Amino acid sequence: MTFVRSKHWLLEEMTLEDVRNLQPQVAVLPMGATEPHNLHLPYGTDTLEAWHLADRCCEAACQLGAKLVQLPAIPYGTETNMRQFPLAMNLQPSTVHLILRDLVQSLEGAGIQKLLIFNSHGGNEFKPMLRELYGQTSVHIFLCNWFQMVKDAASKICQHAEDHAGELETSVIMAFRPDLVRLRSDGSLQADDGQTRPLRFQALQQGWVGLSRPWHLLTTNSGSGNPHLASASKGEALTQVVVDRIASFLADLSQSPLDASFPFA
């Protein structure tokens, strides 16, 4: 039997000959994390979301003529505010920066000068890293925090569109990996309601002042947001929003010349 590889954008499935023949113009780097997500979703939730959503975007972009490569997902991120939960696997922000720097150098050496970081973990703060790398590399780095990018659509698709292991994330995992969603014997989610402890100060409540939230104080079981109205159909609807917004960007990015004014018109 001859195996026909269909996902020709996945670097982990490509050979050296594949890469040489493709000559990709854009790299997509899915960034995830390893951390608890309430009692019903796996520790790999962020990484699974990053990989599957990037995969769908890359597939659609390739159909639009993009020449790109999806890099293997990075399954670790910054977890300092989750440190009281077991096996929340932390990389300090400075370590994440070094990993990104080294990967960018590898892309530059391969002649790929356009990179999209496809981030699925709120603890990964990439903007300062992009500012520091600017001018140090010929690679143009773009950033998509997909969970922020879909907030407008999520508020219409989901009744509770909170940020961690809630209806939004649970729906996406139900769409891609329903086998990993834990259910009770009655078919309901094996999860609490994702209630969070209120903040003491008005300035924090209104967002005038920020902080790095200690999640063992903020939550009961690491979940922030009620997941119980999640569904696979909502996950598919959210996925389509991501694909509609990112695939065309990747195709345009692939085909855009690197002239003196790039990325400006």
N, C-alpha and C positions, 0 to 999 in steps of 0.2 A: 504494500500500500504506500502510495506517495503522499507525504504530508505537505499540504499547501499552507504556507504561512500567510495569513490575511492581514495581520496588524503590522504592517511594514514600517510603522513609526516608532515601535517599542525597541529601545536600544538593548534591553535585556534579552530580546529574542533575535537580534540581528547578528550577522556575521561581519567580519572585516570587509568582505566583498560587497555585502549589502550597503554598508556605510559608504564605501568608496563610490558605488554606483549612484547612491541617493544624493550625495553632496548636500546635506541639509543646510538650510539658511538660518533656521531658528531652532533653539533648544527650549524645551519646556521642562522645568524642574518641579515636581510635586513635593511639597513640604508638609509633613505630618507631625505626629507626636505619639507618645506612648503614655497614656494616663487614663484614670478611671472615668467612666461616663455613666453615672448613676448605677443602678443594679441590673439594667437590662441591655446595655450596649457594651461591646468589647473595648479593651484598652487600645486597640488599634483603630478605633473609629476615625480619628482625624486622618490617619494614613490611608485607610480604605477610601474615604471620601476624596482625598487628594488624587489618588491613583485613578479611581473610576471616573471621576468628573473630568480630569485631564485627558484620560483616554477617549472619552466621548467627544471632547472638544477637538482633540487631535484628529480623530477619525473624520469629523465633519470638515475640519480645515483642509485635510488632504483631499477630500472630495471637491474642494474649492480650488485645488491646485497648489496648496502649500507644500513646500519641501521642508519638513521639520522632523525632529527626533524628540521623543519623550524619554527623558532620563529616568532611571530607577528612582522610586520615591525614597526620601529620607524619613525614617520612621521615628526620629527623635527631635525634640524641641525643648524650649525653655519651660521648666516646671517648678520654678522656685516657690510659687504661691500654692503649689499642690504638694509640698514636701511632707505634709503630715499624713498623706495617703500612701499606702504601700505600693512600691514599684512604679511610682510616677517617675519615669526615667528622664532625669534632667540633664540638659546641656546648658551651660551658662551662655548668656548672649554673646560674650566674647568668643566662646568656642564655636557657636553657630556662625559668627562672622568669619572665623578662620576656615571653617568648612566651605562656606560660600566663596571666599576668596580663592581657595585652592581649586574648587570646581570651575570657577570662572577662568582661572589660568589655563585649565585643561581645555576648555572651550576655545579660548583664544589661540592656543597652540594648534587646535584642529581647524582653525579658520572660521569658526562660527562666531559671529559678532552680534547676535541678537539672542537675548535670553528672556524668557518669561518665567518668573517665580510664581508657581501656582500654590498658594499657601492655604492650609486648612486648619491652622492652629492659632488661636488668638494670642497665645504667649510668645509667638515669634514676631518680633518687632524688626522688620527689615528696612524701614525707611532710613534710619541712621546709617545702616550698612551701605545702602545704595549711595548715600551722600559721600561716604568715605571712599568708596570704590570709584566714584566718578573722577575721571582724570588719571586713574591708576591703571586703567585697562581700556582697550579698544572695544570691549564688549558693551553694547547698549543693554542695560538691564531694566526690565519692566516688572511690575508687581501686581498680582491679582489676589486679594483676600476674598475668596468667593463668597464667604458667609456674610461679608459686609456688602458686597456688590449686589446681592439679591434681596436686600432688606425691603425694598419697595414692593417687589413681587411677593416676598414671603408674607408680608402683612396682609395680602389679599388671599393667598393660597392657604395659609395657616391661621388658626385662631389664636394660637400662642406661639409667637415666633421668637422665643427667648434664645439665649446664646449657647447653652452647653447641655447636650443630651436632652434637649426639649423636643418639641414637635417637629421642628425643622430638621435637626440632625437625625432623629429617629426615622423620619420619613425617608430621608436619603438612604440610610442603611437598609431600611425595609425594601427599597427599590433594588439595591445592588446585592446585598447579602442578607436576605431574610433569615437564613439559617443561623445567623449569629445573634439574632434578637431573642432575648430570653423572655419566655411567657410563663404565666401561671397555668395551673391545670384548667382554669375556666377560660383560657385564651386571652386574658388581659395581660398587659405588660407587667413584668416583674420589676416594678419601679415605684418610687415614691412620687409625689406630685411636683418635685423640683422646686419647692418653696425656698426662698432665700431670706436670711435675716436682714431686717431693715437697717439702714445706716443711721448713725446717731446724729450726724450733723447735716443741716440743710444744704450747706455748700457742697457736700458729697452727694446728697440726694438729687440736687439740681444739675450736677455735673460741672459746677463752677470750679471745683477742686477735685483732683483725681488721686488715686492710690493704686498700689498693686494689691489686689484683694486676696486675703488669706482664705482659701476655699474651705478649710476645715471649720472655720467660723461662719463663713457665708452660707454653707449648705449642710444638709444632713448626710447625703451619700454621694456628694460631688456633682449632683445634677442641679442645673439652674434652668428652670423652665418646665412646664407641664408637658409630658410627652404623650399623654393618653389619647389624644385625638389624631395621632400620627397614622399615616397610611402609605402604602407603596405608590398609590396613584398620586398623592401629593409629592412624594419623592421624585417621581417621573416628571411632574410639572415643574418642580424646582430645577431639575436637571436640564430640562429643555430651555429654561431661562438662561442658565449658565452657558449652554451650548450656543444659543442664539447670539449671545453678547460676546463670546470669546472666540468662537471658531472663525468668524469673519475677520476679527482683529488679527488672528494668527495668519490667515491667508494674506491679508493686506501687508502685514509685517514681513512675511516671507518674500513678497514680490516687490517691496519698496527698496529703491536704491539707497545706498549709504552715501549720500551726497553731503555737501558742507552744511546744509540746513537741517538734516535729519535729526529728530523726527518731526520737525515743523514743516508746514506747508510752504 
